[in-house]
Amino acid sequence: LGHISKDRIRKLVDTKILEIDDLDHLPTCKSCLKGKMTKKPFVGQIAIANGLLDLVNTNICGPLNTPTRGGYSYFITFIDDHSRYGYVYLMRYKSEAFGRFKECRLKVENQTGDKIKALRSN
């Protein structure tokens, strides 16, 4: 590290500032090669659920810096992956999350007549 590249050395040789007989046999710096390596971008498509309530995504946010007037410092979201329809529930404590899930599940299953097949959280 801290050395000039082969391209710069080649320019110095071309302008007669540096004399090197065999420029092609200079060693390759493995650290430089590793530093230039990058991951290929993800080209696959993310599969979206085929039907209503096949997959529900959930996320808990909080604690909020300023609680609401009702004293809620957290909220939880439930979003159907297929329809992108969502529900938001306010919570005073993070421990209320399972109760809010049961409340949401009961509501959507009664509305649709279907059952939630999978729940994904990050």
Backbone torsions as a table, in degrees:
resi	resn	phi	psi	omega
1	LEU	NA	153.7	-178.8
2	GLY	82.7	15.4	179.0
3	HIS	-110.5	164.9	180.0
4	ILE	-86.6	158.3	-176.7
5	SER	-79.3	166.8	177.5
6	LYS	-62.3	-34.7	178.9
7	ASP	-63.0	-41.0	179.2
8	ARG	-69.0	-39.9	176.7
9	ILE	-62.0	-42.1	178.8
10	ARG	-60.2	-40.8	178.1
11	LYS	-64.3	-39.6	178.0
12	LEU	-65.0	-38.3	177.2
13	VAL	-67.3	-43.0	-179.2
14	ASP	-63.5	-34.5	179.9
15	THR	-90.5	8.5	175.6
16	LYS	65.7	21.8	175.8
17	ILE	-82.6	-31.0	-177.7
18	LEU	-128.1	141.2	178.5
19	GLU	-113.1	112.7	174.3
20	ILE	-133.1	127.1	-177.2
21	ASP	-73.5	-45.8	-173.8
22	ASP	-123.7	87.3	-176.8
23	LEU	-68.9	-28.7	-176.8
24	ASP	-72.0	-17.6	-178.3
25	HIS	-97.2	12.7	174.0
26	LEU	-68.2	140.7	-178.8
27	PRO	-66.5	148.6	177.1
28	THR	-88.7	133.5	-179.4
29	CYS	-81.7	112.6	-178.3
30	LYS	-66.0	-34.6	179.1
31	SER	-64.3	-38.5	178.1
32	CYS	-65.9	-40.8	179.1
33	LEU	-63.1	-43.3	179.1
34	LYS	-64.5	-37.0	-179.8
35	GLY	-67.0	-25.4	-179.2
36	LYS	-92.0	-6.2	-179.3
37	MET	-70.4	141.7	176.7
38	THR	-134.8	158.9	174.9
39	LYS	-78.7	145.5	175.0
40	LYS	-72.7	144.5	178.7
41	PRO	-66.7	149.9	178.6
42	PHE	-72.2	117.5	-176.6
43	VAL	-104.4	-13.1	179.8
44	GLY	-72.1	159.7	177.9
45	GLN	-97.8	143.6	177.1
46	ILE	-79.7	128.4	-178.3
47	ALA	-72.2	131.8	176.0
48	ILE	-96.3	143.4	-179.3
49	ALA	-54.8	142.1	-176.7
50	ASN	-76.4	-31.4	-175.6
51	GLY	-135.5	168.2	179.0
52	LEU	-60.3	130.4	178.2
53	LEU	66.7	13.5	173.5
54	ASP	-64.8	-35.6	178.9
55	LEU	-146.5	127.9	176.4
56	VAL	-118.4	126.6	177.9
57	ASN	-94.5	140.1	179.7
58	THR	-132.6	150.9	178.8
59	ASN	-151.0	136.8	176.3
60	ILE	-105.0	132.0	179.0
61	CYS	-120.1	139.5	177.3
62	GLY	136.9	177.4	0.9
63	PRO	-74.1	142.1	177.5
64	LEU	-74.9	146.8	-179.7
65	ASN	-61.9	-38.6	179.6
66	THR	-122.1	113.8	178.6
67	PRO	-63.9	158.9	177.1
68	THR	-71.0	174.9	178.2
69	ARG	-60.0	-30.7	179.1
70	GLY	-83.6	0.4	178.2
71	GLY	87.3	16.7	-179.9
72	TYR	-83.7	128.3	-179.9
73	SER	-112.3	-8.9	-177.8
74	TYR	-131.3	160.1	166.9
75	PHE	-144.8	154.0	-180.0
76	ILE	-126.4	140.4	179.1
77	THR	-115.0	146.8	173.4
78	PHE	-130.0	118.2	-176.5
79	ILE	-126.1	123.5	176.5
80	ASP	-70.5	126.2	-175.6
81	ASP	-66.5	-32.4	-176.9
82	HIS	-77.9	-50.9	-175.2
83	SER	-92.7	-16.6	-174.9
84	ARG	65.9	13.5	176.3
85	TYR	-75.9	138.9	-175.1
86	GLY	-136.1	163.2	176.4
87	TYR	-129.2	144.2	176.8
88	VAL	-125.7	131.3	178.6
89	TYR	-123.8	133.2	176.2
90	LEU	-84.1	147.3	-179.8
91	MET	-140.2	143.2	173.8
92	ARG	-81.0	-35.1	-177.7
93	TYR	-131.0	148.6	179.7
94	LYS	-63.4	-28.0	-178.4
95	SER	-67.2	-10.0	178.4
96	GLU	-80.3	-3.2	-172.1
97	ALA	-58.5	-45.3	-177.4
98	PHE	-65.6	-39.1	176.7
99	GLY	-62.6	-39.2	177.6
100	ARG	-67.9	-35.7	176.6
101	PHE	-63.5	-45.6	179.6
102	LYS	-61.3	-38.9	178.0
103	GLU	-63.7	-46.0	-179.9
104	CYS	-66.6	-43.5	-179.8
105	ARG	-59.2	-46.2	179.3
106	LEU	-59.6	-43.4	-178.7
107	LYS	-63.7	-51.2	-175.3
108	VAL	-72.2	-33.4	179.0
109	GLU	-70.6	-34.2	175.3
110	ASN	-70.4	-37.6	-179.3
111	GLN	-69.7	-39.8	-172.4
112	THR	-100.0	-24.1	-174.2
113	GLY	80.5	-0.5	177.0
114	ASP	-103.8	164.9	177.2
115	LYS	-108.8	150.1	174.1
116	ILE	-69.7	124.2	-178.1
117	LYS	-89.1	-36.5	-178.8
118	ALA	-148.4	145.6	178.0
119	LEU	-122.9	128.7	-179.5
120	ARG	-122.3	131.8	175.8
121	SER	-127.7	158.8	179.6
122	ASN	-103.1	NA	NA
